[in-house]
Amino acid sequence: IASLGVEKHDVVVGYEVGDTVKVTDGPLDGFFGTVEEIEVDKCRVRVIVSMFGRETPVDLDFDQVELIKN
């Protein structure tokens, strides 16, 4: 793969399934939620956000959320 000019990058995220995160970008900026699933190959994270009294799954990019430290 390296001879083709393709580099392999290890993706490291600062949160894991079950952690509470804050949405930092996009239309849900400022919302808090719980990480339900992490898709490393797609650089996406599924977060359960409470909107209008209902829990809603939202797919976001890794850089759109940050871990909430307790």
N, CA, C, O and CB atoms as a CASP TS submission, in Angstrom:
PFRMAT TS
TARGET T0000
AUTHOR 0000-0000-0000
METHOD Language model
MODEL 1
PARENT N/A
ATOM      1  N   ILE     1       0.828  -1.190   0.000  1.00  0.00           N
ATOM      2  CA  ILE     1       0.000   0.000   0.000  1.00  0.00           C
ATOM      3  C   ILE     1       0.871   1.250   0.000  1.00  0.00           C
ATOM      4  O   ILE     1       0.559   2.218  -0.695  1.00  0.00           O
ATOM      5  CB  ILE     1      -0.941   0.000   1.207  1.00  0.00           C
ATOM      6  N   ALA     2       1.932   1.244   0.751  1.00  0.00           N
ATOM      7  CA  ALA     2       2.806   2.411   0.813  1.00  0.00           C
ATOM      8  C   ALA     2       3.413   2.730  -0.541  1.00  0.00           C
ATOM      9  O   ALA     2       3.625   3.901  -0.856  1.00  0.00           O
ATOM     10  CB  ALA     2       3.907   2.190   1.830  1.00  0.00           C
ATOM     11  N   SER     3       3.697   1.716  -1.352  1.00  0.00           N
ATOM     12  CA  SER     3       4.276   1.953  -2.671  1.00  0.00           C
ATOM     13  C   SER     3       3.291   2.638  -3.610  1.00  0.00           C
ATOM     14  O   SER     3       3.704   3.242  -4.599  1.00  0.00           O
ATOM     15  CB  SER     3       4.739   0.643  -3.280  1.00  0.00           C
ATOM     16  N   LEU     4       2.018   2.556  -3.320  1.00  0.00           N
ATOM     17  CA  LEU     4       0.993   3.229  -4.119  1.00  0.00           C
ATOM     18  C   LEU     4       0.766   4.664  -3.669  1.00  0.00           C
ATOM     19  O   LEU     4      -0.022   5.387  -4.279  1.00  0.00           O
ATOM     20  CB  LEU     4      -0.311   2.461  -4.047  1.00  0.00           C
ATOM     21  N   GLY     5       1.434   5.075  -2.632  1.00  0.00           N
ATOM     22  CA  GLY     5       1.293   6.429  -2.119  1.00  0.00           C
ATOM     23  C   GLY     5       0.136   6.581  -1.143  1.00  0.00           C
ATOM     24  O   GLY     5      -0.252   7.700  -0.806  1.00  0.00           O
ATOM     25  N   VAL     6      -0.403   5.486  -0.697  1.00  0.00           N
ATOM     26  CA  VAL     6      -1.508   5.515   0.253  1.00  0.00           C
ATOM     27  C   VAL     6      -0.945   5.304   1.649  1.00  0.00           C
ATOM     28  O   VAL     6      -0.226   4.339   1.911  1.00  0.00           O
ATOM     29  CB  VAL     6      -2.583   4.435  -0.089  1.00  0.00           C
ATOM     30  N   GLU     7      -1.285   6.218   2.527  1.00  0.00           N
ATOM     31  CA  GLU     7      -0.806   6.104   3.895  1.00  0.00           C
ATOM     32  C   GLU     7      -1.917   5.595   4.792  1.00  0.00           C
ATOM     33  O   GLU     7      -3.088   5.925   4.605  1.00  0.00           O
ATOM     34  CB  GLU     7      -0.279   7.452   4.403  1.00  0.00           C
ATOM     35  N   LYS     8      -1.539   4.800   5.754  1.00  0.00           N
ATOM     36  CA  LYS     8      -2.501   4.314   6.731  1.00  0.00           C
ATOM     37  C   LYS     8      -2.372   5.163   7.984  1.00  0.00           C
ATOM     38  O   LYS     8      -1.280   5.325   8.528  1.00  0.00           O
ATOM     39  CB  LYS     8      -2.280   2.804   7.048  1.00  0.00           C
ATOM     40  N   HIS     9      -3.489   5.698   8.435  1.00  0.00           N
ATOM     41  CA  HIS     9      -3.497   6.517   9.642  1.00  0.00           C
ATOM     42  C   HIS     9      -4.342   5.821  10.699  1.00  0.00           C
ATOM     43  O   HIS     9      -5.450   5.365  10.417  1.00  0.00           O
ATOM     44  CB  HIS     9      -4.039   7.948   9.350  1.00  0.00           C
ATOM     45  N   ASP    10      -3.817   5.743  11.907  1.00  0.00           N
ATOM     46  CA  ASP    10      -4.591   5.208  13.012  1.00  0.00           C
ATOM     47  C   ASP    10      -5.462   6.331  13.566  1.00  0.00           C
ATOM     48  O   ASP    10      -4.966   7.410  13.891  1.00  0.00           O
ATOM     49  CB  ASP    10      -3.664   4.608  14.118  1.00  0.00           C
ATOM     50  N   VAL    11      -6.742   6.073  13.668  1.00  0.00           N
ATOM     51  CA  VAL    11      -7.679   7.070  14.164  1.00  0.00           C
ATOM     52  C   VAL    11      -7.845   6.869  15.669  1.00  0.00           C
ATOM     53  O   VAL    11      -8.151   5.773  16.137  1.00  0.00           O
ATOM     54  CB  VAL    11      -9.053   6.970  13.426  1.00  0.00           C
ATOM     55  N   VAL    12      -7.638   7.946  16.407  1.00  0.00           N
ATOM     56  CA  VAL    12      -7.792   7.899  17.855  1.00  0.00           C
ATOM     57  C   VAL    12      -8.839   8.931  18.241  1.00  0.00           C
ATOM     58  O   VAL    12      -8.702  10.116  17.936  1.00  0.00           O
ATOM     59  CB  VAL    12      -6.431   8.162  18.590  1.00  0.00           C
ATOM     60  N   VAL    13      -9.881   8.471  18.912  1.00  0.00           N
ATOM     61  CA  VAL    13     -10.906   9.389  19.404  1.00  0.00           C
ATOM     62  C   VAL    13     -10.827   9.411  20.924  1.00  0.00           C
ATOM     63  O   VAL    13     -10.431   8.426  21.549  1.00  0.00           O
ATOM     64  CB  VAL    13     -12.338   8.969  18.916  1.00  0.00           C
ATOM     65  N   GLY    14     -11.200  10.520  21.504  1.00  0.00           N
ATOM     66  CA  GLY    14     -11.074  10.684  22.954  1.00  0.00           C
ATOM     67  C   GLY    14     -12.289  10.232  23.737  1.00  0.00           C
ATOM     68  O   GLY    14     -12.425  10.565  24.915  1.00  0.00           O
ATOM     69  N   TYR    15     -13.165   9.487  23.108  1.00  0.00           N
ATOM     70  CA  TYR    15     -14.369   9.020  23.785  1.00  0.00           C
ATOM     71  C   TYR    15     -14.680   7.617  23.320  1.00  0.00           C
ATOM     72  O   TYR    15     -14.129   7.143  22.327  1.00  0.00           O
ATOM     73  CB  TYR    15     -15.565   9.962  23.521  1.00  0.00           C
ATOM     74  N   GLU    16     -15.573   6.949  24.048  1.00  0.00           N
ATOM     75  CA  GLU    16     -15.964   5.588  23.691  1.00  0.00           C
ATOM     76  C   GLU    16     -17.463   5.434  23.914  1.00  0.00           C
ATOM     77  O   GLU    16     -18.114   6.330  24.451  1.00  0.00           O
ATOM     78  CB  GLU    16     -15.168   4.536  24.522  1.00  0.00           C
ATOM     79  N   VAL    17     -17.997   4.308  23.502  1.00  0.00           N
ATOM     80  CA  VAL    17     -19.427   4.043  23.627  1.00  0.00           C
ATOM     81  C   VAL    17     -19.858   4.192  25.091  1.00  0.00           C
ATOM     82  O   VAL    17     -19.239   3.629  25.995  1.00  0.00           O
ATOM     83  CB  VAL    17     -19.770   2.623  23.098  1.00  0.00           C
ATOM     84  N   GLY    18     -20.919   4.954  25.300  1.00  0.00           N
ATOM     85  CA  GLY    18     -21.430   5.192  26.641  1.00  0.00           C
ATOM     86  C   GLY    18     -21.014   6.527  27.235  1.00  0.00           C
ATOM     87  O   GLY    18     -21.600   6.969  28.223  1.00  0.00           O
ATOM     88  N   ASP    19     -20.003   7.183  26.647  1.00  0.00           N
ATOM     89  CA  ASP    19     -19.537   8.471  27.162  1.00  0.00           C
ATOM     90  C   ASP    19     -20.507   9.590  26.788  1.00  0.00           C
ATOM     91  O   ASP    19     -21.196   9.518  25.770  1.00  0.00           O
ATOM     92  CB  ASP    19     -18.132   8.786  26.625  1.00  0.00           C
ATOM     93  N   THR    20     -20.547  10.620  27.622  1.00  0.00           N
ATOM     94  CA  THR    20     -21.352  11.808  27.340  1.00  0.00           C
ATOM     95  C   THR    20     -20.492  12.797  26.560  1.00  0.00           C
ATOM     96  O   THR    20     -19.362  13.096  26.947  1.00  0.00           O
ATOM     97  CB  THR    20     -21.897  12.454  28.660  1.00  0.00           C
ATOM     98  N   VAL    21     -21.044  13.301  25.456  1.00  0.00           N
ATOM     99  CA  VAL    21     -20.332  14.247  24.607  1.00  0.00           C
ATOM    100  C   VAL    21     -21.195  15.466  24.343  1.00  0.00           C
ATOM    101  O   VAL    21     -22.412  15.442  24.527  1.00  0.00           O
ATOM    102  CB  VAL    21     -19.917  13.588  23.286  1.00  0.00           C
ATOM    103  N   LYS    22     -20.536  16.536  23.907  1.00  0.00           N
ATOM    104  CA  LYS    22     -21.225  17.763  23.521  1.00  0.00           C
ATOM    105  C   LYS    22     -21.022  17.969  22.032  1.00  0.00           C
ATOM    106  O   LYS    22     -19.905  17.833  21.534  1.00  0.00           O
ATOM    107  CB  LYS    22     -20.708  18.991  24.335  1.00  0.00           C
ATOM    108  N   VAL    23     -22.095  18.299  21.312  1.00  0.00           N
ATOM    109  CA  VAL    23     -22.003  18.605  19.891  1.00  0.00           C
ATOM    110  C   VAL    23     -21.432  20.008  19.767  1.00  0.00           C
ATOM    111  O   VAL    23     -21.948  20.945  20.377  1.00  0.00           O
ATOM    112  CB  VAL    23     -23.399  18.487  19.178  1.00  0.00           C
ATOM    113  N   THR    24     -20.359  20.163  18.971  1.00  0.00           N
ATOM    114  CA  THR    24     -19.668  21.446  18.869  1.00  0.00           C
ATOM    115  C   THR    24     -19.802  22.109  17.505  1.00  0.00           C
ATOM    116  O   THR    24     -19.275  23.202  17.295  1.00  0.00           O
ATOM    117  CB  THR    24     -18.223  21.260  19.180  1.00  0.00           C
ATOM    118  N   ASP    25     -20.512  21.453  16.562  1.00  0.00           N
ATOM    119  CA  ASP    25     -20.620  22.010  15.223  1.00  0.00           C
ATOM    120  C   ASP    25     -21.910  21.527  14.579  1.00  0.00           C
ATOM    121  O   ASP    25     -22.398  20.441  14.892  1.00  0.00           O
ATOM    122  CB  ASP    25     -19.398  21.622  14.360  1.00  0.00           C
ATOM    123  N   GLY    26     -22.451  22.321  13.695  1.00  0.00           N
ATOM    124  CA  GLY    26     -23.639  21.933  12.954  1.00  0.00           C
ATOM    125  C   GLY    26     -24.915  22.439  13.607  1.00  0.00           C
ATOM    126  O   GLY    26     -24.870  23.222  14.555  1.00  0.00           O
ATOM    127  N   PRO    27     -26.053  21.985  13.093  1.00  0.00           N
ATOM    128  CA  PRO    27     -27.335  22.486  13.587  1.00  0.00           C
ATOM    129  C   PRO    27     -27.649  22.086  15.038  1.00  0.00           C
ATOM    130  O   PRO    27     -28.501  22.702  15.678  1.00  0.00           O
ATOM    131  CB  PRO    27     -28.434  21.994  12.693  1.00  0.00           C
ATOM    132  N   LEU    28     -26.972  21.072  15.549  1.00  0.00           N
ATOM    133  CA  LEU    28     -27.202  20.631  16.931  1.00  0.00           C
ATOM    134  C   LEU    28     -26.126  21.139  17.886  1.00  0.00           C
ATOM    135  O   LEU    28     -25.963  20.603  18.982  1.00  0.00           O
ATOM    136  CB  LEU    28     -27.261  19.113  16.992  1.00  0.00           C
ATOM    137  N   ASP    29     -25.399  22.165  17.474  1.00  0.00           N
ATOM    138  CA  ASP    29     -24.338  22.754  18.292  1.00  0.00           C
ATOM    139  C   ASP    29     -24.885  23.110  19.674  1.00  0.00           C
ATOM    140  O   ASP    29     -25.893  23.808  19.790  1.00  0.00           O
ATOM    141  CB  ASP    29     -23.744  24.011  17.602  1.00  0.00           C
ATOM    142  N   GLY    30     -24.210  22.624  20.720  1.00  0.00           N
ATOM    143  CA  GLY    30     -24.613  22.904  22.092  1.00  0.00           C
ATOM    144  C   GLY    30     -25.425  21.791  22.733  1.00  0.00           C
ATOM    145  O   GLY    30     -25.631  21.801  23.947  1.00  0.00           O
ATOM    146  N   PHE    31     -25.891  20.829  21.941  1.00  0.00           N
ATOM    147  CA  PHE    31     -26.643  19.702  22.494  1.00  0.00           C
ATOM    148  C   PHE    31     -25.680  18.708  23.140  1.00  0.00           C
ATOM    149  O   PHE    31     -24.520  18.603  22.740  1.00  0.00           O
ATOM    150  CB  PHE    31     -27.486  19.007  21.390  1.00  0.00           C
ATOM    151  N   PHE    32     -26.171  17.983  24.141  1.00  0.00           N
ATOM    152  CA  PHE    32     -25.411  16.928  24.795  1.00  0.00           C
ATOM    153  C   PHE    32     -26.044  15.598  24.449  1.00  0.00           C
ATOM    154  O   PHE    32     -27.250  15.518  24.216  1.00  0.00           O
ATOM    155  CB  PHE    32     -25.357  17.135  26.333  1.00  0.00           C
ATOM    156  N   GLY    33     -25.230  14.550  24.413  1.00  0.00           N
ATOM    157  CA  GLY    33     -25.754  13.231  24.111  1.00  0.00           C
ATOM    158  C   GLY    33     -24.820  12.144  24.579  1.00  0.00           C
ATOM    159  O   GLY    33     -23.768  12.408  25.162  1.00  0.00           O
ATOM    160  N   THR    34     -25.223  10.905  24.312  1.00  0.00           N
ATOM    161  CA  THR    34     -24.454   9.733  24.707  1.00  0.00           C
ATOM    162  C   THR    34     -24.010   8.988  23.456  1.00  0.00           C
ATOM    163  O   THR    34     -24.807   8.756  22.547  1.00  0.00           O
ATOM    164  CB  THR    34     -25.282   8.806  25.638  1.00  0.00           C
ATOM    165  N   VAL    35     -22.730   8.615  23.415  1.00  0.00           N
ATOM    166  CA  VAL    35     -22.185   7.885  22.271  1.00  0.00           C
ATOM    167  C   VAL    35     -22.794   6.488  22.238  1.00  0.00           C
ATOM    168  O   VAL    35     -22.708   5.737  23.209  1.00  0.00           O
ATOM    169  CB  VAL    35     -20.630   7.809  22.342  1.00  0.00           C
ATOM    170  N   GLU    36     -23.411   6.150  21.105  1.00  0.00           N
ATOM    171  CA  GLU    36     -24.012   4.836  20.937  1.00  0.00           C
ATOM    172  C   GLU    36     -23.146   3.923  20.074  1.00  0.00           C
ATOM    173  O   GLU    36     -23.088   2.715  20.305  1.00  0.00           O
ATOM    174  CB  GLU    36     -25.392   4.970  20.325  1.00  0.00           C
ATOM    175  N   GLU    37     -22.476   4.501  19.081  1.00  0.00           N
ATOM    176  CA  GLU    37     -21.688   3.703  18.141  1.00  0.00           C
ATOM    177  C   GLU    37     -20.579   4.562  17.547  1.00  0.00           C
ATOM    178  O   GLU    37     -20.771   5.752  17.296  1.00  0.00           O
ATOM    179  CB  GLU    37     -22.588   3.121  17.018  1.00  0.00           C
ATOM    180  N   ILE    38     -19.417   3.951  17.325  1.00  0.00           N
ATOM    181  CA  ILE    38     -18.300   4.632  16.685  1.00  0.00           C
ATOM    182  C   ILE    38     -17.930   3.861  15.430  1.00  0.00           C
ATOM    183  O   ILE    38     -17.624   2.671  15.503  1.00  0.00           O
ATOM    184  CB  ILE    38     -17.082   4.757  17.649  1.00  0.00           C
ATOM    185  N   GLU    39     -17.952   4.532  14.266  1.00  0.00           N
ATOM    186  CA  GLU    39     -17.599   3.928  12.990  1.00  0.00           C
ATOM    187  C   GLU    39     -16.255   4.501  12.548  1.00  0.00           C
ATOM    188  O   GLU    39     -16.202   5.539  11.888  1.00  0.00           O
ATOM    189  CB  GLU    39     -18.706   4.182  11.913  1.00  0.00           C
ATOM    190  N   VAL    40     -15.174   3.821  12.916  1.00  0.00           N
ATOM    191  CA  VAL    40     -13.826   4.312  12.639  1.00  0.00           C
ATOM    192  C   VAL    40     -13.574   4.405  11.140  1.00  0.00           C
ATOM    193  O   VAL    40     -12.966   5.369  10.676  1.00  0.00           O
ATOM    194  CB  VAL    40     -12.782   3.403  13.291  1.00  0.00           C
ATOM    195  N   ASP    41     -14.036   3.409  10.372  1.00  0.00           N
ATOM    196  CA  ASP    41     -13.781   3.402   8.930  1.00  0.00           C
ATOM    197  C   ASP    41     -14.452   4.566   8.211  1.00  0.00           C
ATOM    198  O   ASP    41     -13.979   4.979   7.152  1.00  0.00           O
ATOM    199  CB  ASP    41     -14.255   2.097   8.330  1.00  0.00           C
ATOM    200  N   LYS    42     -15.533   5.102   8.753  1.00  0.00           N
ATOM    201  CA  LYS    42     -16.245   6.222   8.140  1.00  0.00           C
ATOM    202  C   LYS    42     -15.988   7.543   8.866  1.00  0.00           C
ATOM    203  O   LYS    42     -16.494   8.588   8.457  1.00  0.00           O
ATOM    204  CB  LYS    42     -17.735   5.935   8.116  1.00  0.00           C
ATOM    205  N   CYS    43     -15.204   7.495   9.938  1.00  0.00           N
ATOM    206  CA  CYS    43     -14.921   8.669  10.777  1.00  0.00           C
ATOM    207  C   CYS    43     -16.218   9.317  11.267  1.00  0.00           C
ATOM    208  O   CYS    43     -16.352  10.540  11.270  1.00  0.00           O
ATOM    209  CB  CYS    43     -14.078   9.701   9.995  1.00  0.00           C
ATOM    210  N   ARG    44     -17.167   8.476  11.679  1.00  0.00           N
ATOM    211  CA  ARG    44     -18.466   8.946  12.147  1.00  0.00           C
ATOM    212  C   ARG    44     -18.758   8.385  13.533  1.00  0.00           C
ATOM    213  O   ARG    44     -18.237   7.341  13.924  1.00  0.00           O
ATOM    214  CB  ARG    44     -19.579   8.546  11.159  1.00  0.00           C
ATOM    215  N   VAL    45     -19.585   9.092  14.247  1.00  0.00           N
ATOM    216  CA  VAL    45     -20.017   8.654  15.565  1.00  0.00           C
ATOM    217  C   VAL    45     -21.534   8.849  15.653  1.00  0.00           C
ATOM    218  O   VAL    45     -22.056   9.875  15.217  1.00  0.00           O
ATOM    219  CB  VAL    45     -19.269   9.443  16.702  1.00  0.00           C
ATOM    220  N   ARG    46     -22.229   7.877  16.210  1.00  0.00           N
ATOM    221  CA  ARG    46     -23.677   7.999  16.416  1.00  0.00           C
ATOM    222  C   ARG    46     -23.906   8.376  17.862  1.00  0.00           C
ATOM    223  O   ARG    46     -23.471   7.683  18.782  1.00  0.00           O
ATOM    224  CB  ARG    46     -24.434   6.670  16.053  1.00  0.00           C
ATOM    225  N   VAL    47     -24.604   9.496  18.047  1.00  0.00           N
ATOM    226  CA  VAL    47     -24.866  10.041  19.368  1.00  0.00           C
ATOM    227  C   VAL    47     -26.380  10.084  19.584  1.00  0.00           C
ATOM    228  O   VAL    47     -27.126  10.483  18.690  1.00  0.00           O
ATOM    229  CB  VAL    47     -24.232  11.459  19.529  1.00  0.00           C
ATOM    230  N   ILE    48     -26.827   9.675  20.765  1.00  0.00           N
ATOM    231  CA  ILE    48     -28.238   9.768  21.124  1.00  0.00           C
ATOM    232  C   ILE    48     -28.449  11.112  21.811  1.00  0.00           C
ATOM    233  O   ILE    48     -27.910  11.365  22.889  1.00  0.00           O
ATOM    234  CB  ILE    48     -28.682   8.572  22.050  1.00  0.00           C
ATOM    235  N   VAL    49     -29.246  11.977  21.166  1.00  0.00           N
ATOM    236  CA  VAL    49     -29.507  13.326  21.652  1.00  0.00           C
ATOM    237  C   VAL    49     -30.982  13.425  22.032  1.00  0.00           C
ATOM    238  O   VAL    49     -31.840  12.890  21.330  1.00  0.00           O
ATOM    239  CB  VAL    49     -29.129  14.399  20.579  1.00  0.00           C
ATOM    240  N   SER    50     -31.278  14.097  23.125  1.00  0.00           N
ATOM    241  CA  SER    50     -32.660  14.305  23.538  1.00  0.00           C
ATOM    242  C   SER    50     -33.181  15.593  22.902  1.00  0.00           C
ATOM    243  O   SER    50     -32.717  16.691  23.209  1.00  0.00           O
ATOM    244  CB  SER    50     -32.777  14.365  25.090  1.00  0.00           C
ATOM    245  N   MET    51     -34.167  15.428  21.998  1.00  0.00           N
ATOM    246  CA  MET    51     -34.781  16.580  21.330  1.00  0.00           C
ATOM    247  C   MET    51     -36.283  16.505  21.502  1.00  0.00           C
ATOM    248  O   MET    51     -36.890  15.473  21.217  1.00  0.00           O
ATOM    249  CB  MET    51     -34.402  16.630  19.822  1.00  0.00           C
ATOM    250  N   PHE    52     -36.879  17.567  21.957  1.00  0.00           N
ATOM    251  CA  PHE    52     -38.330  17.649  22.107  1.00  0.00           C
ATOM    252  C   PHE    52     -38.883  16.499  22.951  1.00  0.00           C
ATOM    253  O   PHE    52     -39.971  15.990  22.682  1.00  0.00           O
ATOM    254  CB  PHE    52     -38.997  17.652  20.738  1.00  0.00           C
ATOM    255  N   GLY    53     -38.123  16.094  23.975  1.00  0.00           N
ATOM    256  CA  GLY    53     -38.565  15.046  24.881  1.00  0.00           C
ATOM    257  C   GLY    53     -38.380  13.633  24.356  1.00  0.00           C
ATOM    258  O   GLY    53     -38.846  12.677  24.975  1.00  0.00           O
ATOM    259  N   ARG    54     -37.702  13.489  23.214  1.00  0.00           N
ATOM    260  CA  ARG    54     -37.467  12.159  22.640  1.00  0.00           C
ATOM    261  C   ARG    54     -35.981  11.970  22.389  1.00  0.00           C
ATOM    262  O   ARG    54     -35.257  12.909  22.059  1.00  0.00           O
ATOM    263  CB  ARG    54     -38.268  11.968  21.323  1.00  0.00           C
ATOM    264  N   GLU    55     -35.552  10.734  22.556  1.00  0.00           N
ATOM    265  CA  GLU    55     -34.161  10.411  22.254  1.00  0.00           C
ATOM    266  C   GLU    55     -34.038  10.131  20.763  1.00  0.00           C
ATOM    267  O   GLU    55     -34.757   9.293  20.219  1.00  0.00           O
ATOM    268  CB  GLU    55     -33.669   9.191  23.092  1.00  0.00           C
ATOM    269  N   THR    56     -33.121  10.838  20.105  1.00  0.00           N
ATOM    270  CA  THR    56     -32.956  10.751  18.666  1.00  0.00           C
ATOM    271  C   THR    56     -31.514  10.411  18.333  1.00  0.00           C
ATOM    272  O   THR    56     -30.606  11.091  18.811  1.00  0.00           O
ATOM    273  CB  THR    56     -33.373  12.062  17.987  1.00  0.00           C
ATOM    274  N   PRO    57     -31.270   9.365  17.516  1.00  0.00           N
ATOM    275  CA  PRO    57     -29.904   9.068  17.086  1.00  0.00           C
ATOM    276  C   PRO    57     -29.468  10.051  16.002  1.00  0.00           C
ATOM    277  O   PRO    57     -30.221  10.345  15.074  1.00  0.00           O
ATOM    278  CB  PRO    57     -29.798   7.615  16.569  1.00  0.00           C
ATOM    279  N   VAL    58     -28.241  10.554  16.134  1.00  0.00           N
ATOM    280  CA  VAL    58     -27.690  11.512  15.190  1.00  0.00           C
ATOM    281  C   VAL    58     -26.297  11.040  14.790  1.00  0.00           C
ATOM    282  O   VAL    58     -25.473  10.734  15.652  1.00  0.00           O
ATOM    283  CB  VAL    58     -27.646  12.950  15.798  1.00  0.00           C
ATOM    284  N   ASP    59     -26.030  10.980  13.480  1.00  0.00           N
ATOM    285  CA  ASP    59     -24.701  10.623  12.988  1.00  0.00           C
ATOM    286  C   ASP    59     -23.896  11.892  12.760  1.00  0.00           C
ATOM    287  O   ASP    59     -24.338  12.802  12.059  1.00  0.00           O
ATOM    288  CB  ASP    59     -24.793   9.788  11.681  1.00  0.00           C
ATOM    289  N   LEU    60     -22.705  11.946  13.359  1.00  0.00           N
ATOM    290  CA  LEU    60     -21.846  13.123  13.282  1.00  0.00           C
ATOM    291  C   LEU    60     -20.426  12.712  12.940  1.00  0.00           C
ATOM    292  O   LEU    60     -20.046  11.556  13.125  1.00  0.00           O
ATOM    293  CB  LEU    60     -21.872  13.906  14.601  1.00  0.00           C
ATOM    294  N   ASP    61     -19.635  13.668  12.436  1.00  0.00           N
ATOM    295  CA  ASP    61     -18.212  13.440  12.207  1.00  0.00           C
ATOM    296  C   ASP    61     -17.489  13.493  13.546  1.00  0.00           C
ATOM    297  O   ASP    61     -17.972  14.100  14.502  1.00  0.00           O
ATOM    298  CB  ASP    61     -17.623  14.490  11.213  1.00  0.00           C
ATOM    299  N   PHE    62     -16.316  12.844  13.604  1.00  0.00           N
ATOM    300  CA  PHE    62     -15.530  12.826  14.840  1.00  0.00           C
ATOM    301  C   PHE    62     -15.259  14.229  15.370  1.00  0.00           C
ATOM    302  O   PHE    62     -15.287  14.450  16.581  1.00  0.00           O
ATOM    303  CB  PHE    62     -14.213  12.106  14.608  1.00  0.00           C
ATOM    304  N   ASP    63     -14.997  15.184  14.468  1.00  0.00           N
ATOM    305  CA  ASP    63     -14.625  16.528  14.914  1.00  0.00           C
ATOM    306  C   ASP    63     -15.819  17.404  15.286  1.00  0.00           C
ATOM    307  O   ASP    63     -15.642  18.576  15.616  1.00  0.00           O
ATOM    308  CB  ASP    63     -13.832  17.208  13.842  1.00  0.00           C
ATOM    309  N   GLN    64     -17.033  16.851  15.238  1.00  0.00           N
ATOM    310  CA  GLN    64     -18.219  17.619  15.604  1.00  0.00           C
ATOM    311  C   GLN    64     -18.634  17.389  17.054  1.00  0.00           C
ATOM    312  O   GLN    64     -19.602  17.993  17.516  1.00  0.00           O
ATOM    313  CB  GLN    64     -19.367  17.265  14.683  1.00  0.00           C
ATOM    314  N   VAL    65     -17.933  16.542  17.770  1.00  0.00           N
ATOM    315  CA  VAL    65     -18.267  16.278  19.170  1.00  0.00           C
ATOM    316  C   VAL    65     -17.007  16.321  20.030  1.00  0.00           C
ATOM    317  O   VAL    65     -15.896  16.075  19.559  1.00  0.00           O
ATOM    318  CB  VAL    65     -18.970  14.908  19.315  1.00  0.00           C
ATOM    319  N   GLU    66     -17.215  16.640  21.296  1.00  0.00           N
ATOM    320  CA  GLU    66     -16.095  16.596  22.252  1.00  0.00           C
ATOM    321  C   GLU    66     -16.575  15.946  23.529  1.00  0.00           C
ATOM    322  O   GLU    66     -17.742  16.062  23.906  1.00  0.00           O
ATOM    323  CB  GLU    66     -15.529  18.023  22.541  1.00  0.00           C
ATOM    324  N   LEU    67     -15.657  15.258  24.192  1.00  0.00           N
ATOM    325  CA  LEU    67     -15.953  14.553  25.427  1.00  0.00           C
ATOM    326  C   LEU    67     -16.213  15.539  26.550  1.00  0.00           C
ATOM    327  O   LEU    67     -15.521  16.548  26.685  1.00  0.00           O
ATOM    328  CB  LEU    67     -14.810  13.614  25.799  1.00  0.00           C
ATOM    329  N   ILE    68     -17.220  15.233  27.351  1.00  0.00           N
ATOM    330  CA  ILE    68     -17.522  16.032  28.544  1.00  0.00           C
ATOM    331  C   ILE    68     -16.816  15.364  29.712  1.00  0.00           C
ATOM    332  O   ILE    68     -17.095  14.211  30.039  1.00  0.00           O
ATOM    333  CB  ILE    68     -19.084  16.150  28.800  1.00  0.00           C
ATOM    334  N   LYS    69     -15.907  16.088  30.335  1.00  0.00           N
ATOM    335  CA  LYS    69     -15.159  15.534  31.460  1.00  0.00           C
ATOM    336  C   LYS    69     -15.931  15.777  32.742  1.00  0.00           C
ATOM    337  O   LYS    69     -16.390  16.888  33.006  1.00  0.00           O
ATOM    338  CB  LYS    69     -13.745  16.153  31.550  1.00  0.00           C
ATOM    339  N   ASN    70     -16.067  14.736  33.526  1.00  0.00           N
ATOM    340  CA  ASN    70     -16.804  14.826  34.794  1.00  0.00           C
ATOM    341  C   ASN    70     -15.922  15.289  35.911  1.00  0.00           C
ATOM    342  O   ASN    70     -16.381  15.420  37.046  1.00  0.00           O
ATOM    343  CB  ASN    70     -17.416  13.494  35.155  1.00  0.00           C
TER
END
